[in-house]
Structures are given as C-alpha cells and as structure tokens.
Amino acid sequence: MTGTISSVGDGSSGEEGKGNKADEGNNHHHQQQQKQNFMTMVKKAVSERPAEPPSICEVPKDLIEGNKGAYTPKVVGIGLLLDDSWRTSTSMVRLERYKWCCVRKLVMGRHPDPASWSREVHEPLLGKCFDLMVGLVPQIRASYSSVASDTSSEDVAIKMLLDSCFVLHRLLKHAGKGKGNNDYDDDDWNQQLGRCWVWGTVKRDLLLLSNQVPFFVLQALFKQLGNDRGTGDILVNCGLQLLSSLRPGRLHNAPIICGDVHHLLHLFYLSIDLPPRDWEPSNTKTRGIRSNLSRPPVKRRPPNSKPAHDSISRELLAVPEAELTWWVPCAKELEEAGVRIRARRYGAKSFLDVRFRRRRGILEIPPLELFDYSVPLFRNLIAFEQTYPSTPGRITAYAIFMDCLLKTPQDVRLLHQSGVLLNHMNGQRGETAMGFFSSLCAEAHTSADRNYLAGVMDQVLKYQKRKWPRWRAALVSGYFTNPWVTTSVVAAVILLTMTVLQSFYAVYGYYKPSK
C-alpha cells in the first residue's frame, strides 16, 4: 500500500515539474515578444521625423492670469480652440449668422443676389469647398495644440469652411478685391452690427493667438473659388492692408513669403519684425509692398531652406551666455550718466531697430505709439513668441528693454519729450506707459541667447561707467538748462577772464615796468 502511494506521489511530482517548465517557457516567450514589440516601437519612433509644432496654441495659464480679457475675442470666434458655448453667446451669435452670408457671397462670386443662386452652378462648387476642408482635416488638426477628441471630421470641416470664408471675405472686401459683389447684403448687416465699432473690433479679434485659422486653409479655399494665379501673393497683401491701421509701424519693404505664414497673427508679426539680414532696400524687386499692394514682390524660398526671419545674428551667438546683458538703468539714470536718448526717425527698419552710438553717447529708439488696443495686441504677440519656438523673440526682448527704461514718471516724461514714446492710452500718461511694459514682461520667459538687444545693453552699460560723460552731463544739467542761466554763466566766465587778465598785467607791469 505504501509503495503504491509513493509511486503515485512520484508521478504527480513529475507532472508538476513538466508544468513548471512549460510555464517558464511561456514566460520566456512572452518576454521575448514584449522586447521585440518594444524594439519595433523604438525603431519606428527614432526613424520618424519629429512632427512640426502646432502654430495655433492656447495661451499659457501664467500669461492669462495677468489679463484674461486680452486673449478673449469680443465679437467673433475663429478656429477650433474656442468653445462652442462662446460661438452661441449674445455678443457673437450675429456674426456667426453673418458667416453663412460670407460663404454664399464667395461661392456666388460676382452675382451675390439671392435670386441668382443656381443649384447646377453653385451647389457643386459649395460641395467641392466642403470636400476640400474634409481633405485638409489632418493638417488642420495638426495646426492646433488641442482639438476636442469628440469633434468629428465633418464638424471640423464645417467650422473651417465658415471661419475661412468669413476671414477671406474680410480680406478681399477690405482690399477692394471683392468690390462690386459685396454690396447687396452689407448695408443690412452694417445697420444691425454697427459700421465702425464692430469691424474695428473684428480686426483686433483676428489678431488673438487662440482665435486663428491656418493660412494654408485660406490659400486652398481661395484657389478653389477660381483664383489660380498669385493666390498667396494676393492674400498676404490683403492681410497687410486689413491690419495696416493696427501696426506700430512698418518701416521696411522686405517681402513676406506666403509659405512662411502660419496665420494672420503670424503675418502681422512678420510685418513689424526686423527684416532678414540679407535683405537690401535698393533691390527694385522689393519696393512694391507699400506702394503697390496689387503687385506684391513675393519671392519663393528654395526648397529645404529655413526662413530668414528665424535667424539669430552670428555676433550674438559668439557672446558667452554669462556675459549677455538683460538689464539697463532707467532713462533718468542714463541721462545723468551722459547718455542722450533720441527718437530714431531715419534709417530704422522697424520700431524694434534700437541703436546706440558709442562715440556720441546717443541711444536711438524708433518712435512707438501706444493706444488702448496695444495692450491685447502686444500681449498676443508675446504669447505667440512664448508658444512657437521658431520665432526670434524680439518683441519680448524689446518689452524687457523698455520696461528697464521706464521705472518712474520722470522716465516716461523723458521718453515722451524725446519723441520716442507717444502715449494715446486712457489714464495717467506715466502710469499707463509704465504699467503697459511691466505687465507685458510679467511671466514672459525667454533665453539669454535670444536677446537681440544684448549688444546695445552692453554698450550702454560700458558707457555709463565712464566719468567724463557723467561730468559733462552734470555741467550741462546745472548750468546750461535754459538761455538765462547760460547767459549768466558766459558773462561770469568773461568777467572772470577779464579779471584774471587785468591782474596778470598789473603784476606783470609791476615787475617789468615799461621803458
């Protein structure tokens, strides 16, 4: 009996050993499969080119906390980042209905009369426009930092069709390209919306970072509507015309390449930025943007080349990061140190084109006009620089530079008297100007190697340490502030000189009398 039990036990232990070996084999096979899957995923991730960063992003929360209203549209919502509840709000619902009128007018072309709508002619074109939007949905989604997962391709296509037609209609109407086919409905709509207030607010809403439509969508739609030649050229220059009244000042005629433009805010950014370093104003091919907007001098960039606007000067890259300057004294302190601040009215290529003339100690800053709408405008430009890595970051660096100069009302008065700062904002001139630049710099992050004004700041600091300019400034400030003091000083110098000469000749005659 005992032998039987032991033999049975030996058999069961043998079966358990076989089962354990089988489990070990399965685990080993599973681990090998996991390793193979992991290596396949790694190889695929490494071999793929990194995706382009989205060009239309939500404003970072730390920037929104400073002034939420500066990033929120007032009358019209554009793009996929705006919540649908905003589109149905009281302030926006009328322009949402107006978007359908823009679709109809663009599709009907030169016959916007509702009675001339033709199913055989216009409905196929409308269908092609919608199919075009559906085909662009993957690219459209990639252009935005976030799109709701429950948003279907059809919803994206409808929103893009409505918003693109609205923006395209505003561009063409303002530039006069659609003149003659926009007169039937606009009178009624202008009476309801207000001819001046609404359209001025619309232009400002179109320059909000999160309220954009991709520029390639406008270009594709414009081409689909029967405009094959010069599509990008026309849209770029129509956009420049539409936004010209909001520009702080465009002083150069360097061409803007349509392929580099991501959206209207980016187009505005390129129009006020410094021109490419290799651009020459004497080139006759680049003179037409301001003088003749119907014949734009757009140059095509060679394939696989980088935009010239994204370049950083070689001199700046050669300076060690620890030596780059991020601070200068305020305007009053610079004046006391002998630095004279002047408005640079000639030769500037942008309001960003600050220059310091070391030999004469003159800091030249192009004039800048500030209006109430300048607050959201500059805030969104800086937010664009903060969210899109390929920008040179000059707006942020300029705001930091001006914030350093403006610390007291005396600094504001000094820049106003020199013609650098023209403040048209409501409120106290000194407080609003100081608060304007200090609020722009709050929570704005940038790296030291992106400060295009580092060289200017370094030269100013070196000049400030010199003693002779400070002494000269103290002399001028104490004795040559007005003509009467100057006259008194000159008279005193003449009197002192005559007294010294008289004393000299008296002593000289005593020791060496005349023969």
Residue pairs with C-beta under 8 A, 6 or more apart in sequence:
51 142
52 142
53 388
53 389
53 390
54 142
54 143
54 144
54 145
55 143
55 214
55 262
55 263
55 266
55 388
56 79
56 81
56 143
56 144
56 145
56 209
56 210
56 212
56 214
56 262
56 263
57 144
57 145
57 209
57 210
57 387
57 388
58 81
58 145
58 146
58 210
59 71
59 209
59 210
59 380
59 383
59 387
60 383
60 386
60 387
60 443
62 443
63 71
63 379
63 382
63 383
63 386
63 443
63 444
64 71
65 443
66 379
66 439
66 442
66 443
67 375
67 376
67 379
67 439
69 376
70 375
70 376
70 379
70 380
71 208
71 209
71 210
71 376
71 379
71 380
71 383
72 208
73 82
73 86
73 92
73 205
73 208
73 211
74 91
74 201
74 204
74 205
75 91
75 92
75 95
75 198
75 201
75 202
75 205
76 92
76 95
76 166
76 202
76 205
76 206
76 211
77 86
77 87
77 92
77 96
77 211
78 163
78 166
78 167
78 205
78 206
78 211
78 212
78 213
79 144
79 159
79 163
79 210
79 211
79 212
79 213
80 140
80 141
80 144
80 147
80 148
80 151
80 156
80 159
80 160
81 144
81 145
81 146
81 210
81 211
82 210
82 211
86 92
87 93
87 96
88 96
94 192
94 193
95 166
95 193
95 198
95 202
96 162
98 166
98 189
98 193
99 162
99 163
99 165
99 166
100 162
101 185
101 189
102 162
102 165
102 166
102 168
102 169
103 126
103 161
103 162
103 165
104 112
104 114
104 117
105 112
105 169
105 178
105 181
105 182
105 185
106 165
106 168
106 169
106 225
107 122
107 125
107 126
107 129
107 225
108 116
108 117
108 122
108 181
109 181
109 225
109 226
110 180
110 181
111 181
112 181
112 182
112 183
112 184
112 185
113 184
125 224
125 225
128 224
129 161
129 221
129 224
129 225
130 157
130 158
130 161
132 220
132 221
132 224
133 140
133 156
133 157
133 158
133 160
133 161
133 164
133 217
133 221
134 153
134 154
134 157
136 160
136 216
136 217
136 220
137 153
137 156
137 157
139 214
139 216
140 156
140 160
140 214
140 217
141 147
141 156
143 214
143 262
145 387
147 156
160 213
160 217
161 221
163 213
164 213
164 217
164 218
164 221
165 221
167 206
167 213
167 218
167 264
168 218
168 221
168 222
168 235
169 178
169 182
170 202
170 206
170 242
171 177
171 218
171 235
171 238
171 239
171 242
172 178
172 238
173 179
173 182
173 186
174 238
174 241
174 242
175 234
175 237
175 238
175 241
175 242
175 293
177 234
177 238
193 199
203 242
203 243
203 245
203 246
204 246
204 373
204 376
204 377
205 211
206 212
206 242
206 243
206 264
206 265
207 243
207 246
207 264
207 265
207 268
207 376
207 377
207 380
208 265
208 376
208 380
209 265
209 380
209 383
209 384
209 387
212 262
212 263
212 264
212 265
213 263
213 264
214 262
214 263
215 235
215 258
215 261
215 262
215 263
215 264
215 266
215 267
218 235
219 231
219 232
219 235
219 258
222 231
222 234
222 235
223 231
227 234
230 296
232 258
232 259
232 298
233 258
233 296
233 298
234 296
235 258
236 256
236 258
236 261
236 267
236 296
236 298
237 289
237 293
237 294
237 296
238 293
239 264
239 267
239 268
240 250
240 256
240 267
240 271
240 289
240 293
241 293
243 264
243 267
243 268
243 271
244 250
246 268
246 373
246 377
247 268
247 271
247 272
248 272
248 351
248 368
248 369
248 374
249 272
249 350
249 351
249 366
249 367
249 368
249 369
250 271
250 272
250 290
250 350
251 348
251 349
251 350
251 351
251 353
251 366
252 274
252 275
252 279
252 281
252 349
252 350
253 281
253 286
253 287
253 288
253 289
253 290
253 297
254 275
254 276
254 279
254 286
255 285
255 286
255 289
255 296
255 297
255 298
255 299
256 267
256 270
256 271
256 289
256 298
257 298
257 299
257 300
257 301
257 307
258 298
259 300
259 301
260 270
260 301
260 307
260 309
261 267
261 270
262 388
265 380
265 381
265 384
266 384
268 381
269 381
269 384
269 391
269 395
270 309
272 350
272 351
272 352
273 309
273 350
273 352
273 392
273 394
274 349
274 350
274 352
274 353
274 394
274 452
275 349
275 350
276 308
276 309
276 311
277 308
277 311
277 313
278 308
279 286
279 308
280 286
285 297
285 299
286 297
287 297
288 295
288 296
288 297
289 296
289 297
301 307
307 390
309 392
310 390
310 391
310 392
311 392
312 392
312 449
312 450
312 452
313 452
315 455
316 324
316 449
316 451
316 452
316 454
316 455
317 449
319 454
319 455
321 448
321 449
323 458
324 448
324 449
324 451
324 454
324 458
325 451
325 454
325 457
325 458
325 461
326 400
326 448
326 451
326 454
326 457
327 404
327 457
328 334
328 401
328 404
328 405
328 457
328 460
328 461
329 337
329 404
329 464
330 404
330 405
330 406
330 407
330 408
330 411
331 341
331 405
331 406
331 410
331 411
331 414
331 415
332 408
332 410
332 411
332 414
333 464
334 341
334 363
334 405
334 460
334 464
335 341
335 414
335 473
336 470
336 473
336 474
336 477
337 463
337 464
337 469
337 470
337 473
338 361
338 463
338 464
338 466
338 468
338 469
338 470
338 472
338 473
339 361
339 362
339 363
339 460
339 463
339 464
339 469
340 360
340 361
340 362
340 363
341 362
341 363
341 365
341 405
341 414
341 415
341 418
341 420
342 362
342 363
342 364
342 365
342 418
342 419
342 420
343 364
343 365
343 366
343 367
343 418
343 419
343 420
344 353
344 354
344 355
344 364
344 365
344 366
344 367
345 366
345 367
345 419
348 364
348 366
350 366
351 366
351 367
351 368
351 398
352 366
352 394
352 395
352 398
352 452
353 366
354 363
354 364
354 365
354 366
354 398
354 401
354 453
354 456
355 363
355 364
355 456
356 362
356 363
356 364
356 456
356 459
356 460
356 463
357 363
357 364
358 459
358 463
361 463
361 469
363 456
363 460
365 415
365 420
366 420
367 419
367 420
367 421
367 422
368 420
368 421
368 422
369 422
369 423
369 424
370 421
370 422
370 423
370 424
370 425
370 432
370 433
370 436
371 424
371 425
372 424
372 425
372 426
374 425
374 436
375 436
375 439
378 395
378 399
378 436
378 440
379 439
379 440
381 395
382 395
382 396
382 399
382 440
382 444
384 391
385 391
385 393
385 395
385 396
385 446
386 396
386 444
386 445
392 450
392 452
393 446
393 447
393 450
393 451
393 452
394 452
396 441
396 444
396 446
396 450
397 446
397 450
397 451
397 452
397 453
398 453
399 437
399 440
399 441
399 444
400 441
400 444
400 446
400 451
401 453
401 456
401 457
402 437
403 437
403 438
403 440
403 441
405 411
405 415
406 412
406 415
406 421
406 433
406 434
406 437
406 438
407 434
408 430
408 434
409 430
409 431
409 434
411 434
412 421
412 423
412 429
412 430
412 433
412 434
413 430
415 421
415 433
416 422
416 423
416 429
421 433
423 429
423 432
423 433
425 432
425 433
425 436
426 432
448 454
451 457
463 469
479 485
479 486
479 489
480 486
480 489
